[in-house]
Amino acid sequence: MEKINTTARLAKLRELMKERNVEIYIVPSEDNHASEYIAASDARRPYISGFTGSAGVAVITPDTAVLSTDGRYIIQATKQLDENWTLLNSAQPEAPTWQDWSAEHSSGGKNVGVDASLIASSAAKKLQEKIHKRGGADLIPLEENLVDLVWGTDQPPRPQEPIIVLPDDLAGKTVQAKLHDLRLELGKKQAIGFVISMLDEIAWLFNMRGSDIPYNPVFFSFAIVTPDSATLYIDDAKLDDTCKKHLADNEIHLRPYSAILDDARRLSATAAQAQQSVGDKGIGSPHRLLLSNKGSWALHRALGGDNMVHEVRSPVCDAKAIKNPTELQGMRACHIRDGAALIEYFAWLEDQLVAKKATLDEVEADDKLIELRSKHDHFVGLSFPTISSTGPNAAIIHYKPVRGNCSVIDPDRIYLCDSGAQFRDGTTDVTRTLHFGKPTDAEREAYTLVLKGNIALDMAVFPKGTTGYALDSLARQYLWQYGLDYRHGTGHGVGSYLNVHEGPIGVGTRAQHAEVALSAGNVISNEPGYYVENEFGIRIENIIMVKETNTKHCFGDKPFLGFEHVTMVPYCQNLIDSSLLTEGEIKWINTYNAEIMDKTKGFFTNDPLTMAWLTRETQPI
């Protein structure tokens, strides 16, 4: 991880700040759709700071630059930030948040500036309150992005990738049915329209997929849905005749992508007139506009602000998170194919490193995994950059090996592979930690404690209404008993041929994981881990689906839920310390191994090398 000299970039940015009377400038990670993963053209925070992790906020003053990120990226940020930057380690309780730091440094009447399209309106409002409380002047909603001006002609162009229609036999639900359900929600909230800005929500709602953002099958667009119309804001050149017919057949109007703010203003004016005609006042009226709580400050302002807008958790997000039977079956099917690819990969990798004594670096190994995945039905591409990491690199939670500048895989050290794929019938995300030599007792102990947590969450049974926040300790409990822990969530929602990280549900200690209960049809990851800086990292990740489960009793007439695992890749027998396992856990592993063998062996009828590896790794403990 090389450091980039950011001196010249910061100097130019500070000149622009001075010209605009902005003493503090905020650079978020997201694009104007609040995307976690972004296109190269939107990588403003990585460009200005040199830090390439997916999460973090940069704050620049005339003489200081700070970066705030979470526990997943502390090691990476330390390695990538040059001497111009100070790291705010949010994993440390005493460290200020970037919001508090910005507000504190605004005291004395200083202005804070931010591109209004890159920050959620709710976040902007809270930040503004902090600034005023600290004696700052104001939070300025800038319509131009100052980092773009610094970047200039070197900034990558906006993607213009083609779009495809996802057929109903893979989507499982028609566009008209989805629009009908959304309009029912508008009726319940007495809203005259909903402005959709999240890219995966638009792709799901209209049964279309794109590739404007690497690893995420989405396309740059906005949408407005009213009780009697639906409009898609998109660059027309991205649509072929099939897409246009699909949209026309579903009575979806087309408008240019750049027209969204002007049309939002017109919609706001129409809503205001409706309110006046019946004497309604403010957001309590039946003539209000809905905007996702992840919608940008720029959209919120264009729609008329607090008087006209009611921010909600997106009903499209909620609907998308509960997979229909077709999507659930697609998840089962694609994970079997993906499991077969990973099994073949690990068998090949061990043979190369141990039997053939080959030299392979982390990226060269990943090249082989991509090759193996690509031969399977419905394969589209990866769902995120593969974390192929050996030894101490495995301790970097979101490590990204760089071609030509990464480590050679050491068969005598732990190897962690976190990878996933996009298939037309589902999205995968699997982590396996392996050791091809003789692991230490500490490594086997840590691995087994992580495995016990993985099994405990998989076996959980809980009443309807339970959140991921309440379940998180199940995965950590065995590590806690040894005084160990990990600095990332235990699980995230997973899309169906969509974003590998999907809201609104998840399993973890953050407050957001206590907001939405798990429901039958949710698909989430189960990924406890443990990391020792500069030594090794362990993570075990399966994808699990929430389902109703039969229990002897039904307390309070409330259904009980459990999980169905779909990941079909064995654990590493070489790292398991069976003395730390209970009889129940051993029985669970043996049953899981038998399931993996049954569902994947058909792929290896003419592959004795892989079949031998699979047989060994699924043998009863």
Phi and psi in degrees as a GROMACS rama.xvg file:
@    title "Ramachandran Plot"
@    xaxis  label "Phi"
@    yaxis  label "Psi"
@TYPE xy
-82.8731  147.524  GLU-2
-83.7217  142.049  LYS-3
-104.67  133.02  ILE-4
-74.0967  111.633  ASN-5
-100.021  9.47041  THR-6
-57.2793  -51.5368  THR-7
-65.9221  -38.7664  ALA-8
-63.8003  -44.5593  ARG-9
-66.9071  -37.1582  LEU-10
-62.3045  -43.0972  ALA-11
-68.1878  -39.8569  LYS-12
-61.3013  -41.6748  LEU-13
-66.3976  -31.9765  ARG-14
-63.1079  -43.8206  GLU-15
-66.0564  -37.9301  LEU-16
-61.6898  -44.3413  MET-17
-62.6052  -40.7078  LYS-18
-62.7247  -28.7355  GLU-19
-102.425  10.4315  ARG-20
58.4659  42.1501  ASN-21
-116.152  117.516  VAL-22
-88.6659  -23.3606  GLU-23
-133.251  128.798  ILE-24
-124.042  132.208  TYR-25
-106.191  132.419  ILE-26
-122.377  99.3861  VAL-27
-73.1394  170.726  PRO-28
-84.5868  -27.8208  SER-29
-80.3639  166.462  GLU-30
-92.5997  -169.68  ASP-31
-80.9413  13.9747  ASN-32
-119.054  13.0349  HIS-33
58.8541  32.7063  ALA-34
-73.6687  139.201  SER-35
-72.7888  -49.9027  GLU-36
-93.8577  140.499  TYR-37
-129.275  161.235  ILE-38
-74.6486  159.163  ALA-39
-58.6371  -31.8609  ALA-40
-69.3996  -17.28  SER-41
-104.813  7.67064  ASP-42
-81.3393  60.1955  ALA-43
-73.4996  -45.3258  ARG-44
-64.6775  -42.5506  ARG-45
-61.2027  -37.5588  PRO-46
-65.2259  -46.1345  TYR-47
-78.4314  -24.8589  ILE-48
-106.234  -26.7157  SER-49
88.0087  -9.60102  GLY-50
-89.3582  125.004  PHE-51
-103.958  3.03763  THR-52
-61.4702  158.982  GLY-53
-78.9316  -13.2651  SER-54
-125.078  138.645  ALA-55
149.208  158.784  GLY-56
-132.373  133.961  VAL-57
-101.687  140.061  ALA-58
-130.097  127.132  VAL-59
-121.975  132.947  ILE-60
-118.353  177.175  THR-61
-59.4149  -22.9969  PRO-62
-133.581  6.71292  ASP-63
-142.635  150.578  THR-64
-139.606  127.107  ALA-65
-125.668  152.934  VAL-66
-128.789  130.903  LEU-67
-111.279  130.592  SER-68
-144.311  174.849  THR-69
-98.9677  -178.196  ASP-70
-60.5676  -23.3609  GLY-71
-65.7669  -25.8193  ARG-72
-118.55  8.64336  TYR-73
-60.646  -46.7927  ILE-74
-62.5969  -45.1239  ILE-75
-61.7031  -45.3203  GLN-76
-62.4535  -40.0546  ALA-77
-59.7363  -36.2784  THR-78
-78.6228  -27.7199  LYS-79
-98.9005  -28.765  GLN-80
-73.0198  134.69  LEU-81
-87.2611  -172.194  ASP-82
-69.7806  -10.4245  GLU-83
-74.7363  -13.4686  ASN-84
-116.468  147.95  TRP-85
-115.594  133.545  THR-86
-91.6781  126.851  LEU-87
-95.1151  105.618  LEU-88
-84.3379  98.1225  ASN-89
-67.3581  -13.6098  SER-90
-73.0482  -15.7622  ALA-91
-94.0399  126.15  GLN-92
-56.0722  -32.4806  PRO-93
-83.2898  -9.86781  GLU-94
-73.7701  135.188  ALA-95
-72.9794  151.473  PRO-96
-72.1823  163.797  THR-97
-65.4593  -29.0588  TRP-98
-66.4952  -46.8193  GLN-99
-65.4449  -39.543  ASP-100
-62.836  -44.079  TRP-101
-64.5936  -44.3425  SER-102
-63.6877  -42.8411  ALA-103
-60.5288  -41.5126  GLU-104
-81.504  -3.98403  HIS-105
-87.4467  -9.07048  SER-106
-57.5117  147.158  SER-107
92.9253  18.2232  GLY-108
81.4452  31.3399  GLY-109
-90.4974  146.014  LYS-110
-88.1455  141.697  ASN-111
-113.017  129.782  VAL-112
-115.452  149.229  GLY-113
-155.856  146.135  VAL-114
-65.7425  115.644  ASP-115
-65.2863  -17.6644  ALA-116
-83.7111  -6.96304  SER-117
-110.101  5.08806  LEU-118
-132.116  137.611  ILE-119
-65.3955  146.066  ALA-120
-62.1101  -36.7692  SER-121
-65.494  -39.158  SER-122
-67.6908  -37.9056  ALA-123
-64.5626  -40.7922  ALA-124
-63.5811  -44.5036  LYS-125
-65.1704  -39.9178  LYS-126
-65.9946  -39.8802  LEU-127
-61.6563  -40.2347  GLN-128
-63.2454  -41.9406  GLU-129
-64.1863  -40.2414  LYS-130
-63.1169  -46.9484  ILE-131
-63.9132  -38.2668  HIS-132
-64.7202  -31.6234  LYS-133
-88.2522  0.186512  ARG-134
88.7704  16.8844  GLY-135
-78.7774  165.486  GLY-136
-74.7051  -68.791  ALA-137
-166.998  165.239  ASP-138
-96.4654  117.944  LEU-139
-95.2699  122.284  ILE-140
-83.0323  95.7764  PRO-141
-78.9097  138.237  LEU-142
-90.2171  -12.5467  GLU-143
-113.567  151.118  GLU-144
-100.053  119.47  ASN-145
-69.0299  -31.4028  LEU-146
-66.8173  -36.7773  VAL-147
-59.0806  -39.3468  ASP-148
-67.5305  -35.9832  LEU-149
-68.641  -42.012  VAL-150
-63.1094  -44.852  TRP-151
63.3498  -139.901  GLY-152
-71.0189  -12.4502  THR-153
-79.2723  -12.0662  ASP-154
-67.27  130.422  GLN-155
-59.9127  149.882  PRO-156
-69.6558  157.812  PRO-157
-65.7823  132.993  ARG-158
-62.7002  144.629  PRO-159
-133.531  53.3796  GLN-160
-79.9248  149.506  GLU-161
-68.1549  160.963  PRO-162
-118.939  147.156  ILE-163
-120.148  160.111  ILE-164
-95.0061  131.085  VAL-165
-89.1188  115.551  LEU-166
-63.4639  155.607  PRO-167
-61.3238  -29.1494  ASP-168
-71.774  -13.1548  ASP-169
-103.95  -34.3909  LEU-170
-73.2085  -34.1474  ALA-171
82.8159  -8.81179  GLY-172
-154.846  137.126  LYS-173
-76.89  161.642  THR-174
-61.4613  -43.0576  VAL-175
-62.1912  -37.974  GLN-176
-66.0983  -39.4352  ALA-177
-67.948  -41.7423  LYS-178
-64.0512  -39.1001  LEU-179
-59.1418  -47.5086  HIS-180
-63.5043  -39.5874  ASP-181
-64.9727  -40.1872  LEU-182
-67.3556  -30.1767  ARG-183
-62.3608  -39.3423  LEU-184
-66.999  -37.8273  GLU-185
-61.5224  -40.6748  LEU-186
-63.6633  -41.3957  GLY-187
-61.5672  -34.4367  LYS-188
-95.9611  5.09568  LYS-189
50.9227  46.2026  GLN-190
-105.243  147.44  ALA-191
-96.4538  -0.38635  ILE-192
178.826  155.248  GLY-193
-129.589  124.994  PHE-194
-97.3357  121.463  VAL-195
-107.498  125.204  ILE-196
-119.071  -15.5783  SER-197
-77.0814  127.837  MET-198
-66.7463  -38.9525  LEU-199
-69.3604  -29.1938  ASP-200
-67.2572  -40.2814  GLU-201
-68.2756  -43.626  ILE-202
-59.7321  -43.349  ALA-203
-68.1611  -45.2374  TRP-204
-61.9743  -39.1441  LEU-205
-100.528  7.61463  PHE-206
51.6007  52.163  ASN-207
-135.514  155.117  MET-208
-138.338  151.832  ARG-209
-139.145  -161.37  GLY-210
-152.825  36.919  SER-211
-69.7597  -28.21  ASP-212
-114.822  126.057  ILE-213
-52.468  135.722  PRO-214
75.439  -9.66125  TYR-215
-117.954  117.811  ASN-216
-78.8878  60.2019  PRO-217
-124.812  171.614  VAL-218
-140.813  147.895  PHE-219
-68.2349  122.611  PHE-220
-170.424  164.053  SER-221
-128.586  167.379  PHE-222
-147.963  148.701  ALA-223
-128.066  124.994  ILE-224
-117.878  127.312  VAL-225
-117.7  175.374  THR-226
-58.7597  -21.4899  PRO-227
-131.904  11.3554  ASP-228
-153.96  160.076  SER-229
-140.443  130.909  ALA-230
-128.351  132.174  THR-231
-109.124  126.497  LEU-232
-100.865  111.761  TYR-233
-159.02  153.649  ILE-234
-71.1263  120.438  ASP-235
-58.4098  -30.4343  ASP-236
-64.0252  -18.2068  ALA-237
-79.8414  -10.9167  LYS-238
-103.662  125.058  LEU-239
-88.6903  -177.691  ASP-240
-62.7161  -34.9178  ASP-241
-64.3454  -42.7275  THR-242
-65.058  -43.8255  CYS-243
-63.5165  -40.2193  LYS-244
-65.1248  -41.8969  LYS-245
-58.4414  -44.7596  HIS-246
-68.0944  -42.6953  LEU-247
-63.9895  -41.6328  ALA-248
-62.0962  -28.3284  ASP-249
-99.6164  13.5812  ASN-250
56.5328  44.6783  GLU-251
-104.393  121.355  ILE-252
-80.8445  153.874  HIS-253
-113.345  137.067  LEU-254
-138.312  154.602  ARG-255
-61.6076  146.022  PRO-256
-54.837  -39.6747  TYR-257
-74.312  -6.88224  SER-258
-87.8009  -0.322599  ALA-259
-61.7921  -44.0162  ILE-260
-68.9786  -40.5296  LEU-261
-63.9897  -42.625  ASP-262
-68.9528  -32.5183  ASP-263
-63.6537  -39.8074  ALA-264
-64.3762  -40.4514  ARG-265
-66.6632  -40.3896  ARG-266
-63.4422  -38.6214  LEU-267
-63.3651  -41.6304  SER-268
-62.9581  -40.1038  ALA-269
-64.0122  -41.7827  THR-270
-65.3022  -39.5537  ALA-271
-63.5433  -40.6337  ALA-272
-63.648  -39.9282  GLN-273
-64.0838  -39.2295  ALA-274
-64.7276  -44.3466  GLN-275
-63.594  -36.2984  GLN-276
-67.5674  -25.3348  SER-277
-113.751  3.20205  VAL-278
77.8469  21.0575  GLY-279
-77.7024  154.909  ASP-280
-133.318  121.897  LYS-281
69.0871  -163.033  GLY-282
-73.8297  -8.7486  ILE-283
-81.5337  -1.78939  GLY-284
-82.4659  162.569  SER-285
-80.2755  1.55418  PRO-286
-114.229  53.8243  HIS-287
-107.042  166.711  ARG-288
-111.328  136.784  LEU-289
-96.8533  139.038  LEU-290
-138.018  136.907  LEU-291
-58.5819  147.371  SER-292
-69.0419  -1.54041  ASN-293
-103.105  1.88497  LYS-294
-66.3874  151.644  GLY-295
-75.3434  158.535  SER-296
-60.9738  -36.6427  TRP-297
-62.2418  -43.2378  ALA-298
-66.4037  -42.8984  LEU-299
-58.5221  -42.9536  HIS-300
-67.6553  -41.5032  ARG-301
-65.1966  -30.6635  ALA-302
-82.8173  1.11795  LEU-303
107.477  4.20438  GLY-304
72.4585  -161.175  GLY-305
-61.0951  -26.6463  ASP-306
-70.196  -23.5542  ASN-307
-116.709  -20.0027  MET-308
-107.682  135.994  VAL-309
-114.873  113.203  HIS-310
-84.365  133.24  GLU-311
-137.847  161.337  VAL-312
-68.5027  128.544  ARG-313
-58.3396  125.868  SER-314
-65.0722  -25.6392  PRO-315
-69.3951  -40.4796  VAL-316
-60.2892  -45.1381  CYS-317
-63.3288  -44.128  ASP-318
-65.8405  -41.7612  ALA-319
-63.4215  -32.7706  LYS-320
-72.1747  -21.0888  ALA-321
-98.1776  100.333  ILE-322
-71.1434  141.506  LYS-323
-80.3957  168.464  ASN-324
-56.1723  -35.6041  PRO-325
-65.1871  -43.4443  THR-326
-65.4757  -39.3008  GLU-327
-65.516  -42.0956  LEU-328
-65.8498  -35.596  GLN-329
-63.1409  -38.5749  GLY-330
-62.4002  -43.289  MET-331
-61.975  -45.7717  ARG-332
-67.6365  -45.1545  ALA-333
-70.3965  -28.509  CYS-334
-73.9375  -25.8252  HIS-335
-68.5462  -46.5421  ILE-336
-64.0551  -41.4124  ARG-337
-66.5377  -39.1206  ASP-338
-61.1238  -40.3712  GLY-339
-61.7252  -40.6093  ALA-340
-63.8778  -42.3798  ALA-341
-69.1384  -39.4434  LEU-342
-60.8534  -45.8167  ILE-343
-62.7259  -37.5698  GLU-344
-65.3229  -47.443  TYR-345
-67.2394  -35.4533  PHE-346
-64.6874  -43.5352  ALA-347
-63.6984  -43.8909  TRP-348
-63.7077  -44.5279  LEU-349
-62.4727  -42.1064  GLU-350
-62.0686  -42.1367  ASP-351
-64.7768  -44.9377  GLN-352
-77.8912  -38.1357  LEU-353
-97.0976  -54.7808  VAL-354
-74.787  -44.971  ALA-355
-93.536  -7.44394  LYS-356
54.0759  34.3491  LYS-357
-74.5565  156.628  ALA-358
-104.753  118.194  THR-359
-132.122  133.23  LEU-360
-92.5239  175.334  ASP-361
-62.9025  -36.4661  GLU-362
-77.0288  -39.1206  VAL-363
-60.2316  -38.1229  GLU-364
-65.1416  -43.4672  ALA-365
-62.7848  -34.8775  ASP-366
-55.9024  -41.4963  ASP-367
-66.4627  -40.4106  LYS-368
-62.6335  -41.8151  LEU-369
-61.6196  -43.1091  ILE-370
-58.6092  -44.132  GLU-371
-69.2265  -38.6882  LEU-372
-65.5949  -39.8039  ARG-373
-65.4206  -16.7023  SER-374
-82.9446  -4.74746  LYS-375
-92.4857  152.518  HIS-376
-57.6487  143.41  ASP-377
68.5902  8.50087  HIS-378
-67.7331  133.307  PHE-379
-112.514  -44.5959  VAL-380
171.035  -169.511  GLY-381
-78.9492  156.625  LEU-382
-97.6902  -8.29485  SER-383
-173.131  163.756  PHE-384
-64.3132  130.275  PRO-385
-63.5507  133.576  THR-386
-94.273  89.5491  ILE-387
-101.197  107.9  SER-388
-139.741  133.875  SER-389
-113.53  143.079  THR-390
54.1968  -125.602  GLY-391
-64.508  -24.1199  PRO-392
-64.1987  -27.6773  ASN-393
-67.1423  -17.3048  ALA-394
-79.2554  -11.8424  ALA-395
-88.2691  107.52  ILE-396
-57.533  -42.5124  ILE-397
-113.761  50.5804  HIS-398
-63.9375  140.095  TYR-399
-131.033  105.661  LYS-400
-67.5905  144.226  PRO-401
-110.676  129.486  VAL-402
-58.0482  130.008  ARG-403
82.6878  -5.95113  GLY-404
-145.97  50.9066  ASN-405
-135.669  178.035  CYS-406
-87.0698  150.483  SER-407
-77.4933  136.257  VAL-408
-70.0464  126.307  ILE-409
-99.961  113.553  ASP-410
-65.5872  -12.9989  PRO-411
-96.4379  9.18728  ASP-412
-124.071  163.272  ARG-413
-62.2702  142.716  ILE-414
-122.342  123.076  TYR-415
-112.581  127.203  LEU-416
-125.289  110.684  CYS-417
-111.312  113.112  ASP-418
-147.745  163.134  SER-419
-160.557  165.321  GLY-420
-137.253  155.577  ALA-421
-101.868  120.796  GLN-422
-114.887  155.969  PHE-423
-64.8598  -15.2865  ARG-424
-112.256  10.7621  ASP-425
165.734  176.055  GLY-426
-125.626  136.504  THR-427
-117.132  156.459  THR-428
-157.815  108.637  ASP-429
-133.106  136.626  VAL-430
-124.364  130.035  THR-431
-130.628  139.448  ARG-432
-112  127.579  THR-433
-129.237  162.143  LEU-434
-141.257  122.791  HIS-435
-94.4279  -1.3161  PHE-436
-120.736  -130.169  GLY-437
-113.686  103.613  LYS-438
-71.2287  158.062  PRO-439
-77.2842  163.157  THR-440
-61.2667  -37.1116  ASP-441
-65.3945  -38.5142  ALA-442
-67.454  -41.6436  GLU-443
-67.4114  -39.5219  ARG-444
-62.6557  -48.9398  GLU-445
-62.7273  -43.6462  ALA-446
-59.965  -43.8614  TYR-447
-68.6225  -35.4493  THR-448
-65.7204  -40.1569  LEU-449
-65.0229  -42.4514  VAL-450
-60.9705  -41.9987  LEU-451
-60.1006  -39.7984  LYS-452
-66.4278  -38.7166  GLY-453
-61.3907  -43.1689  ASN-454
-68.0837  -41.5347  ILE-455
-60.1141  -42.3745  ALA-456
-68.7065  -40.2023  LEU-457
-59.1787  -36.9869  ASP-458
-87.7671  -1.43953  MET-459
-62.5109  141.174  ALA-460
-125.299  131.732  VAL-461
-151.531  152.513  PHE-462
-72.3215  150.385  PRO-463
-55.396  136.201  LYS-464
105.763  -6.12638  GLY-465
-78.4519  140.299  THR-466
-100.657  165.839  THR-467
-65.7116  -26.0904  GLY-468
-62.1479  -39.4947  TYR-469
-72.0505  -25.2163  ALA-470
-91.0251  -15.06  LEU-471
-56.2504  -40.1352  ASP-472
-65.3769  -21.0248  SER-473
-59.5606  -38.2099  LEU-474
-79.8206  -22.381  ALA-475
-97.2118  -14.8266  ARG-476
-56.5761  -39.606  GLN-477
-75.563  -34.6552  TYR-478
-64.2828  -43.5511  LEU-479
-58.5157  -38.3506  TRP-480
-61.7977  -21.6154  GLN-481
-104.171  9.0295  TYR-482
73.7947  26.9599  GLY-483
-116.52  164.706  LEU-484
-167.44  -178.068  ASP-485
-142.172  153.369  TYR-486
-103.877  49.9216  ARG-487
-151.745  167.822  HIS-488
-67.0368  163.603  GLY-489
-89.9631  -25.15  THR-490
-161.817  149.783  GLY-491
-131.9  155.755  HIS-492
-65.7156  153.273  GLY-493
-128.316  133.957  VAL-494
-79.4467  168.237  GLY-495
-103.679  102.315  SER-496
47.4166  50.6271  TYR-497
-148.114  -156.054  LEU-498
-63.7972  138.062  ASN-499
-70.4885  -25.1828  VAL-500
-107.554  119.092  HIS-501
-137.099  133.643  GLU-502
-85.6523  179.575  GLY-503
-96.3346  2.73284  PRO-504
-100.531  162.837  ILE-505
-179.519  175.814  GLY-506
-124.664  120.181  VAL-507
175.25  -176.736  GLY-508
-95.2147  -5.87105  THR-509
-71.7225  151.44  ARG-510
-58.4332  -32.276  ALA-511
-61.7455  -25.783  GLN-512
-77.2559  -6.73506  HIS-513
-99.3132  0.515432  ALA-514
-86.6679  -33.6178  GLU-515
-126.667  126.486  VAL-516
-74.3737  151.864  ALA-517
-72.1037  145.038  LEU-518
-132.237  152.628  SER-519
-56.4078  131.004  ALA-520
104.226  -15.5742  GLY-521
-67.2646  145.11  ASN-522
-121.875  123.701  VAL-523
-136.382  165.118  ILE-524
-92.5175  158.407  SER-525
-131.074  97.0883  ASN-526
-140.62  67.1399  GLU-527
-67.436  162.26  PRO-528
-159.197  -179.878  GLY-529
-158.023  140.158  TYR-530
-139.633  136.001  TYR-531
-120.419  111.676  VAL-532
-54.8503  134.867  GLU-533
67.7237  10.2142  ASN-534
-126.101  -67.4913  GLU-535
-161.596  166.067  PHE-536
-138.435  147.203  GLY-537
-131.2  131.019  ILE-538
-147.803  139.108  ARG-539
-127.372  121.75  ILE-540
-131.875  124.304  GLU-541
-117.77  156.326  ASN-542
-97.4159  130.548  ILE-543
-126.752  148.3  ILE-544
-117.016  134.653  MET-545
-76.278  134.045  VAL-546
-142.296  158.235  LYS-547
-72.5967  144.121  GLU-548
-130.173  149.991  THR-549
-84.4029  130.881  ASN-550
-125.249  157.491  THR-551
-61.4741  -38.8305  LYS-552
-122.121  170.022  HIS-553
-138.847  80.2153  CYS-554
-58.9857  128.776  PHE-555
65.4298  20.9102  GLY-556
54.2741  31.3975  ASP-557
-105.032  129.468  LYS-558
-61.3648  150.798  PRO-559
-109.262  147.805  PHE-560
-119.45  160.083  LEU-561
-151.33  -162.746  GLY-562
-126.677  150.942  PHE-563
-119.15  120.996  GLU-564
-85.1238  144.825  HIS-565
-120.621  -14.598  VAL-566
-67.5544  131.734  THR-567
-122.064  65.5445  MET-568
-136.357  129.13  VAL-569
-66.4418  156.13  PRO-570
-77.3214  169.121  TYR-571
-86.0593  107.181  CYS-572
-61.1641  -32.5245  GLN-573
-64.9177  -22.0689  ASN-574
-102.79  -2.71239  LEU-575
-87.274  126.521  ILE-576
-98.556  96.0836  ASP-577
-64.6691  -18.1576  SER-578
-68.1403  -18.5035  SER-579
-90.7906  -2.87369  LEU-580
-98.194  147.355  LEU-581
-84.3154  167.249  THR-582
-60.2704  -38.3922  GLU-583
-65.0356  -38.6682  GLY-584
-69.4507  -39.3922  GLU-585
-63.5735  -43.0492  ILE-586
-61.4469  -40.9521  LYS-587
-62.4533  -46.6978  TRP-588
-62.0905  -43.3015  ILE-589
-65.1651  -39.0569  ASN-590
-65.8562  -41.1965  THR-591
-62.9897  -44.3722  TYR-592
-61.7502  -39.6911  ASN-593
-64.6308  -37.1547  ALA-594
-65.4464  -42.9123  GLU-595
-60.9083  -47.3456  ILE-596
-58.3876  -47.4781  MET-597
-61.6411  -39.8452  ASP-598
-86.8164  -18.3299  LYS-599
-115.486  -15.8188  THR-600
-60.9804  -27.5048  LYS-601
-63.7708  -19.681  GLY-602
-77.5949  -13.1593  PHE-603
-121.722  26.9064  PHE-604
-62.6116  -27.9287  THR-605
-114.52  27.8209  ASN-606
-134.963  80.2117  ASP-607
-62.3014  -31.8349  PRO-608
-62.4839  -51.0205  LEU-609
-67.736  -38.348  THR-610
-63.5094  -37.1806  MET-611
-67.0954  -41.674  ALA-612
-63.2608  -46.0089  TRP-613
-61.7284  -42.33  LEU-614
-61.8409  -43.6881  THR-615
-64.6323  -44.6912  ARG-616
-76.4416  -15.497  GLU-617
-108.141  7.49608  THR-618
-63.5095  147.349  GLN-619
-59.922  141.259  PRO-620
